[in-house]
Structure formats: structure tokens, C-alpha cells
Amino acid sequence: MLNYAIRRLLLLIPLLIFVSLFVFAILKLTPGDPATALLGDQATEEAIALARAKYALDEPLPVQYVHMMANFFNGDLQSIFHKDNVLSVVLHRLPATLELGLLSLLIAVIVSIPVGIISAVKRNSFFDYASMSMAMFGVSIPVFFTGILLIYLFAVILKWLPASGYGGHFWTIEGLRHMILPALSLSFVLMASTTRLTRSAMLEVIHQDYIRTARAKGVSRFMVVMFHAFKNALIPIATNIGNQVARMFAGAVLTETVFAWPGVGRLAVNAIFRRDEPLVFGCVLLMAVVYVVINLLVDLLYGFLNPQISYD
């Protein structure tokens, strides 16, 4: 398993190079000049030239790319707008994104897995049709539109929860009140996809011979469903949850923008509008690292869920 993990981590290097080249090309094809965006349209030509020289924007594109990549791996990449280390700026915003993502994941797992199991056990019932219809609804609606609907319903009409902002950490009452709406909005896609996949995985398992044998031996229905069927249906469910957790950072960009949440997603959006190329570059590469690491952890989890899986 250790050799497998090392091989997967080594594959991260060419992936980061490919992602960095793609992001760098997009940044350079985007209209506008970072120095002008920083100093304003009223800045003199001399001031803009000095700013471009300070941030190596007057160098040829290959030199700029090598300079940016070297600073990223050395930890010296500096944000143009914040005038601080990119890693420090991202780590300052990371706790808010992690709190939002973990609460979203908790909501999605607590709701979707039981609903998917019950839908499979009670196939073609009213509960099954209703839950699958809601799951299809959740998959189809974009995250930002879900957020706007939740704001309109719970903040504008009912006035139960704040519409936006960060009220503090989730263990405080005010922080939790501010976190509920963005967490619900972010969890809908994960909730819907996990519900559908849990139902499909359970339906495939509960018709196997060993399930009928366990029932014939007098094992209770609950024990058969939870300790025989669900355990063997966990691999596709874990795969889906792992992929969706990694994609939550992409969804957080929209959710954090809609709810004015001070996380990494909103930081990246603001950096794009400000033409802060080093900060955009650093945010995207860090998200790519998180995506690969989470997928690696999911792959390693397979060995614990099914001891027959070998990594040799």
C-alpha cells in the first residue's frame, strides 16, 4: 500500500505541471493588465512600468511561468493585491471553507445514505418515488440557484436565518446560523447523487444469494440490510462521496460568492476580478492538490472496506 501511495503522489508532479500550464495560459489570454488593475486607470506609465518590473510581468511568458512555478514550490509566491505570501493568504481563508465543506458533507451523508437504503428496501413505494424525484431535482439545479432560492425563502420571506456573511466558527450559535444556508446549498448536489447511488448499490447487493441465505438462517432484516448488504455496497458510495468532496471546492466558489462567505472559493473569484495572477495560480494549484489527495485517500480506503483488494 505504501508503494502504491508513493506512486500516486509522484503522479501529482506531471498533473500539477499540466494544470499550471493551463491556468497560466488562461491568465495570459484574459484581457487586462495586472499592474493597471492594481494601480488604477489614472496611474502614470512610469508607475505601471515599475509595478510590472516588480512582479516580473515585463519578462517573456516562459520566464514568467518558470518564475511563478519556482516561487509556488518554494513558498515565495506573492499576491499582487494582498502584498503577502499566497500560501499565508489562502491558509487564512481555508478554515472557513473547511468548516463549510465539513458541515455540508455531514448534512449530505446523514440524509442521503439512510434515504438511499430505505428507497432500495422499499423499492417502487411512494417513499422511493418521492426520494428519487427529489434527488433528480437536486442534481439538476445549479448550486448558485439553490443558494438564491434558500436566501429568498429563509432570509427574505421567513426571516429565520441571515442571508449572507460569516458569523464566526460553527460551534457558536451565530456562526452556525450564518453557516446553515450555504451548507445546505452546497450539500444538495452531494446529497442527491449519494442518495441515487446508495439506492442503486443496495439494489444490486440485496438480490445476491448470500443475502437470501442470511435471511433463510433467521437473521433479522435490519442486520441483513446494515451488516451484510450495506457493508458490501460501500465501495461505490465511498467513491462518490470522495469525488464529490473534492469537487466541493469547485462548488464552494459559487456558494461562497452567493453567500459572501470568506473562504478560498470567494478569494479565488476576487483574485480573478483583481487580476491577481499569482493568487489565482496558487489557489487553483492548491485545489488540484486537494483533489488528488482526497482521491488517493478514497483509493486507500478500498483496502479497508474490502480486504480482497490488493495494491501490489
N, C-alpha and C positions, 0 to 999 in steps of 0.2 A: 504493500500500500504506500509506503514511503517513497519508493522509486516512482510509482505512478504519480504521486503528488508533485514530486520534483519535476518530472517530465511535463506535467501540465503547467506548472509555474514557469518553466523555461519557454513554453509556447506563448507566454504572455509578452515576451520581448518582441517577436515579429508582429503580434497583434497591436501592441502599442505604437510601433513604427507605422503600421498601415493607418491606424486611427489618427495618429498625429499628422501624417501627410495629408489625409483627407480634410481634417479640421483646418490645418494651416492654409490649404488651397481655398477652402470656403471663405476663410477670413480675408484672404488677399483679394478674392474676387468680389467681396462685398464693397459697394460704393462707400466712399468717405475716407477720411484720414484720421487715425487715432490722435495725432498731435493737434489737429484742428478741433476735434471733438473735446479734447482736454482743455485747451486754452480758449476756445470760443472763436466765433467768426470775426471778432474785432481784433484779434491778435495780429501782431506785425509779422512780416515774413521772417525777420531775424529771430523772433521768439519761436516761431514754428520750426525753423531750421535747427535751433538749439535743442528743442524738445525731440525732434526726430533723431538728432545725433545722440542725445542722452539715452534713448531707448532703442538704439541701433535700427531705427526704421529707415535710415538712408542707405543701409547696406543692401547688396544684391539679395534676392529672395533665398537662394541656397544658404547664404551666410546667416540670414535671419533665422531660417529654420534650424540650422545646427546650433546657433546661439540659444534659441528658445528651448530646444531639447536638452542641451547640456545644462542649462540653468534649472530645468524641471527635475532632472535626475540628481543634480547637486543640491537641490532645495533652495536655490538662489533666485528663482523666478519671481520678478517683482511686478505687482499690479500697477498699471499706469494711473488709474483713478484713485485707489486707496493708498498708493505710495507705501505699500507694505508687502511683505512676503506673501505670495499667493497661498502657500500652504497654511500660513497663520490666518489669513482671511477666511479660507474655506473651513478650517477647524473651528473657527469662532462661530460659524453658522451651522456646522454639522450637528450639534446636539439637538437643535430644533427640528431638523429633518429626520433624525433618528427617532425622536420622540413621536413625531407624526407617523412615520413609517411603522414603528412597532405597535402603536395603538391601532392603526389601520389593519395590520396583519392579525392582531389579536381579535378584533371585531370580525374580520372575514373568516378566520378559522373557526371561531366559536359558533358562528351562524351557519356557515356553508357545509361543514362536514356532517353535523347532525342532520341537516335538511337533506343532504345528498343520500345519507344512509336510509333515512325514513322513506324518501322517494323511491329508492330501489326496493326496499322491503314491501312497500305498499304501491307497487307498480300499477299504473293505469287508474289510480284512485284520484279523487278530487285534489288531495294534497299534492300528488305527483304532478298533475297538470298545472296547478296553480304555481308551484315552486319552479317548474321548468319555464313557465311563461315569464315569471319574474326574473329568472336567470337570463333568458333571452333578452329581456328588456334591459338588464344591467350591462350585458355585453355590447349592446347596440348603441347605447347613449355615450357620447364623449364625456370625459372626466370634467371638463370645464363647464359643460351644460348642466351636468348633475350638480356641480357646485352652485351654479346660479339658481337652479330650482330650490336647492336646500336653503340658500340665503333668503330667497323670496318667501318661502313658506315659514321657516322657523325664526328668521330675524326681522322680516318686514311685516308679515301678517300676524303671526302669533307672538312675536317679540319675546321669545323664550331664551334665545341664545344670541351672542354678539355676531355681527356679520363678518368681521374680519379682525386681524391683528393678533398679537401674541400676548397672552395674559400671564406668562410665566410657565414654570415647569408643570408637568401633568399631575404631580402629586399635590398641587394646590388647587383649591376649588375654582378660583378664577382662571388658572391655567387650563384646567380640564374643560371649563365652559367654552373657552376660545378654541379648544382643540377638537371638540366633538364634530362640528360641521365639516372641517377639512378632512378629518379622519374618515368620516362616513363617505364623503365624496371619493376619497382615494381608495377606499376598500371595496367599492361597488363592483369594479371590474374583477378584482381577485375573488370576491365573494361569488359572483355569477359563474365564472369559469371553474372554480373549485367545486361548486355545487354540481354542475353538469358532469364534470369529470369523476367526482366521487360516485355519483349515481351510475355512470357507465362502468366504472371499475367494479363496483359492488355487484351489478347485474351480471357481469362476466364471471365473477367468482362464485356467487351464491348458487349457481346451477351446476357446479362441479360435483363429481362423485363423492369426494371426501366430505362435502357439506351434508349431502344426503345421508352418508354413513354416520356422521356425528349426530344428526337428528334421530336416526334409527336407534342409536345407542341410548337415547333418552336425555341427551344434553339439552339444556334449556335453550329456547330460541335466542334469548339475549346473549348467552355465552357463545352460541354458534355465530351469531352476527358479529359481535365485537372481538372475540378472541380467535376466531377461525377465518371468517370472511374478510373482515376489515383489515386484519393484520396482513393478509396476502394481497390486499388491494392498495396498500400504502405506497408502493413504488411509483406508479403514475401520479398519485396525488402529491407525493413529496416533490416529484419533478416539476409539476405545475406550480406548486407553491414557491419553489425555489426560483423558477424563471420569473414568476410574477413579482416576487420580492425584488429581484434585480431590476425589473422594469419599473418598479415603483419610483425609482429616482427620476426616470423619464416622465412618469405621470405627475411626480411632485413638482416638476417645472410648471405645469399648468395649474395644479391645485394651489401651490404657494403663490402664484401670481394672482389668481382669482381671490384668494382669502388674505392677501397681503401678509403672508407668512414668512418670517425672516429666516428662511432656510437656504440650502445650497441651490435649489432649483430657481428661486427668485433671484439669488445672487447671480446666477449664470445669465438669466434674462436681462437683468440690469446691466451686466457687463457687455452683453451684445449691443444694447442700445447706446452704451457709452463708448463703444469701440475699444474696450479694454481687452486687447488681443491676448496678452499673457494670462489674464484671469479666465477668459473663455477657454483658452488652450488647456490650462491647468484643471479647470472644472470638468471638462469633457474627458480628459485622460484619467482623472481620478474616478469618474463614474465608470469608465471602461474597466479599470482595475477592480472596482467593487463588483461589477457584473461577473467578471471571470472568477473571482474568488468565491462568490456565492455559488456559482455553478459547480466549482470544484468541490465545495463542501457538500453539495447535494449528491454529487457522484460518489463521494466517500461515504455518505450516509447509506447508500445502497448496500454496502457490505454489512452494516448492522441490521438493516431490515431483512436482508436475505443472505444468510451465511454461505449459500452456494455460489454467490458471485465472487469471482476471483479477479484480482488486478494484475496478475502476472502476465 
